[in-house]
Amino acid sequence: MTIFGWIREQARRRPLPTDVLFALTVLAVTLPLLGEPGGGTGRDAVRLGCLLVAGAAVAVRRRWPLPALAAASLAAAVGGGEGPMIAVLVTVYTVSVRTDRRTAWLGGTAATVLTAIGALVDAGGAVPPVDLFGLLIWTALGTSVGDAVRNRRAYVDAMRDRAERAERTREEEAQRRVVAERIRIARELHDVVAHHIALVNAQAGVAVHLMDRHPALAREALGHIRDTSGVALDELRATVGLLRQSGDPAAPREPVPGLAGLDDLVASFARAGLTVDVRRSGQVVPLPPLVELSAYRITQEALTNVHKHARTGRAEVDLRYEPDRVRITIRDDGPARSRPDGSARAGHGLIGMRERVDAVGGTFRAGPRPAGGFEVAVELVLRGAAVAAPAGPAVAR
C-alpha cells in the first residue's frame, strides 16, 4: 500500500482525528504567512483569530461542509492574507465533493464575492484587478477539482453497482435455468414412469387372465412385468440422480418419518421447553406413505410455529383416525395475535403446510382461536386404506 493509500484508509477509519491533524498542519503552514506584525496589536490579534477560525473550519469541514465554507470565507474577508485563503480552498473543495454541482458553484461564488468585498474594504477600494482575478481563480480551482473528484467517485460507484447487479443477474439466471431444467426432468420422469407403469398394469392383467388356463403364457407375462419394472426403476434412479444436490447422500439412510415417530417429536419439543399434550382417538389405520409423511411434517411445522411465535409453553395435538381419513388438530393457548396480522396465510410455514395438504387431496384450515391462541386443523384422505386392529384412546405428554 502506498503512502497515499494509507492516508486514505486512515481518513476513512478515523475521520475526526485525521481532520484535526490536517487542520493543525494547515495552521502550521499558514502561521508564517501572517508576516511581520503591523497595523497595531488589535489588527494582528484579529488576523490571528481569523486564522484560528479558518483552521477550525478545516477541522469540521466534512461534518458541516457549508458552515465550514462560510466560516473560512468570513475569516478570509475579515483577516485578509493568504493564510485563511488556504482554508477557503480546502473547504470549497470539500463542499464540491460532498454536495451537488449547483450547491458547489453557488458556494464557491459566494466565497469569492465575500473575500473580494473583504479585500476591497481592507485596502480602501485600491485593490489591483489582478488580485481580484486571483481570488476568483483560487475558489474556482477548489470548486473544479472537487467537482471532478465527485464525478469520478460517482462513476466508480456506478460501475461497481453495475458489476454487482450484473453478477446478481447472472446468478439469478443460472438458478432460473437450473429450476427450469429440473422441472423439465421431472416432467420427463413422470412420462417415463407413467409409460412403464401402464405397461406393467396391462401385463399384470394379462397374467391374471391367463394364470389358470395358460400358466406358461402367464409366466411369460410375469417375466415381461419383471423386465419392464426393472427398466422403470433404472430410469427412475438415473433421472432422480440428476435432481440430487451435490451434498445429498446416494440413498436414504433413515426410514421416512411418520406418525409412529410422533412421541419422539414431542420429546424433542419438550427438551426445548414446550409441553405438548397428544390425544389419539379412533381406530388406527395404515396410512399411505405420502399421507404418513405429510401428517408428520405438518405436525412438526405447526409445533415449530407454536414454539417460535405463540410465546406459550403448552400445545395440544389431537390425532383422530377415521375409516377413510385422519384428522390432525394442533392448538396453542398463546396471545390472540400469536401470528403476524392474525392471518392464516401469514408466514411460509403455513404456506408449506397448505401445499402438503393439497398434494394429498386434503383440507387445511388455520387461524386464531376466539378464546386466544392459534389452531391448525388438517384432514387427510386415506383413499382406500384397510382398517387395522382397533386401538383405544391414549394420552401422551
Solvent accessible surface area in square Angstrom, and as a share of the most:
residue,aa,sasa,rsa
1,M,179,0.80
2,T,97,0.56
3,I,108,0.55
4,F,140,0.58
5,G,12,0.12
6,W,128,0.45
7,I,82,0.41
8,R,165,0.60
9,E,46,0.21
10,Q,36,0.16
11,A,17,0.14
12,R,169,0.62
13,R,146,0.53
14,R,123,0.45
15,P,66,0.42
16,L,94,0.47
17,P,81,0.51
18,T,35,0.20
19,D,7,0.04
20,V,65,0.37
21,L,119,0.59
22,F,78,0.33
23,A,6,0.04
24,L,103,0.51
25,T,68,0.39
26,V,13,0.07
27,L,27,0.13
28,A,66,0.51
29,V,90,0.52
30,T,0,0.00
31,L,78,0.39
32,P,98,0.62
33,L,74,0.37
34,L,42,0.21
35,G,55,0.53
36,E,150,0.67
37,P,112,0.70
38,G,39,0.37
39,G,69,0.66
40,G,45,0.43
41,T,120,0.70
42,G,49,0.48
43,R,70,0.25
44,D,38,0.20
45,A,61,0.47
46,V,64,0.37
47,R,51,0.18
48,L,76,0.38
49,G,30,0.29
50,C,14,0.08
51,L,3,0.01
52,L,94,0.47
53,V,73,0.42
54,A,2,0.01
55,G,3,0.02
56,A,56,0.44
57,A,3,0.02
58,V,0,0.00
59,A,17,0.13
60,V,53,0.30
61,R,31,0.11
62,R,61,0.22
63,R,154,0.56
64,W,135,0.47
65,P,26,0.16
66,L,84,0.42
67,P,81,0.51
68,A,2,0.01
69,L,8,0.04
70,A,61,0.47
71,A,33,0.26
72,A,0,0.00
73,S,3,0.02
74,L,101,0.50
75,A,5,0.04
76,A,7,0.05
77,A,12,0.09
78,V,71,0.41
79,G,2,0.02
80,G,22,0.21
81,G,40,0.38
82,E,109,0.49
83,G,4,0.04
84,P,4,0.02
85,M,18,0.08
86,I,41,0.21
87,A,1,0.01
88,V,0,0.00
89,L,41,0.20
90,V,22,0.13
91,T,0,0.00
92,V,0,0.00
93,Y,70,0.27
94,T,7,0.04
95,V,0,0.00
96,S,0,0.00
97,V,18,0.10
98,R,126,0.46
99,T,29,0.17
100,D,80,0.41
101,R,124,0.45
102,R,180,0.66
103,T,35,0.20
104,A,0,0.00
105,W,103,0.36
106,L,102,0.51
107,G,12,0.11
108,G,5,0.05
109,T,78,0.46
110,A,63,0.49
111,A,2,0.02
112,T,16,0.09
113,V,77,0.44
114,L,63,0.32
115,T,5,0.03
116,A,19,0.15
117,I,90,0.46
118,G,11,0.10
119,A,33,0.26
120,L,66,0.33
121,V,114,0.66
122,D,89,0.46
123,A,48,0.37
124,G,69,0.66
125,G,51,0.49
126,A,83,0.64
127,V,25,0.14
128,P,67,0.42
129,P,109,0.68
130,V,107,0.61
131,D,74,0.38
132,L,56,0.28
133,F,119,0.50
134,G,35,0.34
135,L,27,0.14
136,L,88,0.44
137,I,87,0.44
138,W,86,0.30
139,T,2,0.01
140,A,30,0.23
141,L,92,0.46
142,G,2,0.02
143,T,1,0.00
144,S,51,0.33
145,V,67,0.39
146,G,0,0.00
147,D,15,0.08
148,A,60,0.47
149,V,41,0.24
150,R,41,0.15
151,N,65,0.33
152,R,149,0.54
153,R,132,0.48
154,A,59,0.46
155,Y,119,0.45
156,V,51,0.30
157,D,68,0.35
158,A,46,0.36
159,M,67,0.30
160,R,124,0.45
161,D,71,0.37
162,R,140,0.51
163,A,61,0.47
164,E,84,0.38
165,R,124,0.45
166,A,39,0.30
167,E,76,0.34
168,R,126,0.46
169,T,77,0.45
170,R,143,0.52
171,E,91,0.41
172,E,109,0.49
173,E,58,0.26
174,A,52,0.41
175,Q,116,0.52
176,R,135,0.49
177,R,150,0.55
178,V,77,0.45
179,V,83,0.48
180,A,48,0.37
181,E,72,0.32
182,R,65,0.24
183,I,84,0.43
184,R,112,0.41
185,I,13,0.06
186,A,47,0.36
187,R,166,0.60
188,E,79,0.35
189,L,29,0.15
190,H,123,0.55
191,D,87,0.45
192,V,48,0.27
193,V,43,0.25
194,A,47,0.36
195,H,105,0.47
196,H,22,0.10
197,I,97,0.49
198,A,61,0.47
199,L,69,0.34
200,V,32,0.18
201,N,108,0.55
202,A,57,0.45
203,Q,39,0.17
204,A,38,0.29
205,G,42,0.40
206,V,73,0.42
207,A,3,0.02
208,V,117,0.67
209,H,118,0.53
210,L,29,0.14
211,M,89,0.40
212,D,134,0.70
213,R,158,0.58
214,H,89,0.40
215,P,69,0.43
216,A,68,0.53
217,L,88,0.44
218,A,0,0.00
219,R,159,0.58
220,E,97,0.44
221,A,7,0.05
222,L,83,0.41
223,G,18,0.17
224,H,89,0.40
225,I,29,0.15
226,R,169,0.62
227,D,77,0.40
228,T,17,0.10
229,S,39,0.25
230,G,29,0.28
231,V,69,0.40
232,A,10,0.08
233,L,99,0.49
234,D,83,0.43
235,E,63,0.28
236,L,60,0.30
237,R,155,0.56
238,A,68,0.53
239,T,24,0.14
240,V,48,0.28
241,G,38,0.37
242,L,120,0.60
243,L,46,0.23
244,R,94,0.34
245,Q,110,0.49
246,S,127,0.82
247,G,71,0.68
248,D,64,0.33
249,P,67,0.42
250,A,93,0.72
251,A,58,0.45
252,P,111,0.70
253,R,212,0.77
254,E,140,0.63
255,P,121,0.76
256,V,100,0.58
257,P,42,0.26
258,G,9,0.08
259,L,10,0.05
260,A,106,0.82
261,G,23,0.22
262,L,1,0.01
263,D,73,0.38
264,D,107,0.55
265,L,12,0.06
266,V,7,0.04
267,A,41,0.32
268,S,45,0.29
269,F,21,0.09
270,A,56,0.44
271,R,192,0.70
272,A,55,0.42
273,G,56,0.54
274,L,1,0.01
275,T,45,0.26
276,V,1,0.01
277,D,12,0.06
278,V,0,0.00
279,R,107,0.39
280,R,53,0.19
281,S,38,0.25
282,G,37,0.36
283,Q,85,0.38
284,V,58,0.33
285,V,4,0.02
286,P,73,0.46
287,L,24,0.12
288,P,44,0.27
289,P,110,0.69
290,L,101,0.50
291,V,8,0.05
292,E,40,0.18
293,L,43,0.21
294,S,3,0.02
295,A,0,0.00
296,Y,25,0.09
297,R,80,0.29
298,I,0,0.00
299,T,0,0.00
300,Q,56,0.25
301,E,57,0.26
302,A,2,0.01
303,L,0,0.00
304,T,43,0.25
305,N,12,0.06
306,V,4,0.02
307,H,85,0.38
308,K,130,0.55
309,H,67,0.30
310,A,0,0.00
311,R,177,0.65
312,T,35,0.20
313,G,42,0.40
314,R,98,0.36
315,A,1,0.01
316,E,60,0.27
317,V,1,0.01
318,D,26,0.13
319,L,1,0.00
320,R,112,0.41
321,Y,21,0.08
322,E,44,0.20
323,P,90,0.57
324,D,66,0.34
325,R,58,0.21
326,V,0,0.00
327,R,84,0.31
328,I,1,0.00
329,T,20,0.12
330,I,3,0.02
331,R,62,0.23
332,D,4,0.02
333,D,88,0.46
334,G,7,0.07
335,P,56,0.35
336,A,62,0.48
337,R,201,0.73
338,S,4,0.03
339,R,13,0.05
340,P,73,0.46
341,D,141,0.73
342,G,22,0.21
343,S,40,0.26
344,A,26,0.20
345,R,191,0.70
346,A,19,0.15
347,G,43,0.41
348,H,165,0.74
349,G,19,0.18
350,L,5,0.02
351,I,80,0.40
352,G,30,0.29
353,M,2,0.01
354,R,87,0.32
355,E,109,0.49
356,R,93,0.34
357,V,0,0.00
358,D,93,0.48
359,A,73,0.57
360,V,4,0.02
361,G,37,0.36
362,G,16,0.15
363,T,82,0.48
364,F,26,0.11
365,R,137,0.50
366,A,8,0.06
367,G,13,0.13
368,P,64,0.40
369,R,73,0.27
370,P,151,0.95
371,A,101,0.79
372,G,15,0.15
373,G,0,0.00
374,F,4,0.02
375,E,26,0.11
376,V,4,0.02
377,A,19,0.15
378,V,5,0.03
379,E,27,0.12
380,L,0,0.00
381,V,40,0.23
382,L,0,0.00
383,R,171,0.62
384,G,79,0.76
385,A,26,0.20
386,A,74,0.57
387,V,79,0.45
388,A,50,0.39
389,A,79,0.61
390,P,99,0.62
391,A,49,0.38
392,G,58,0.56
393,P,114,0.72
394,A,49,0.38
395,V,105,0.61
396,A,29,0.22
397,R,180,0.66
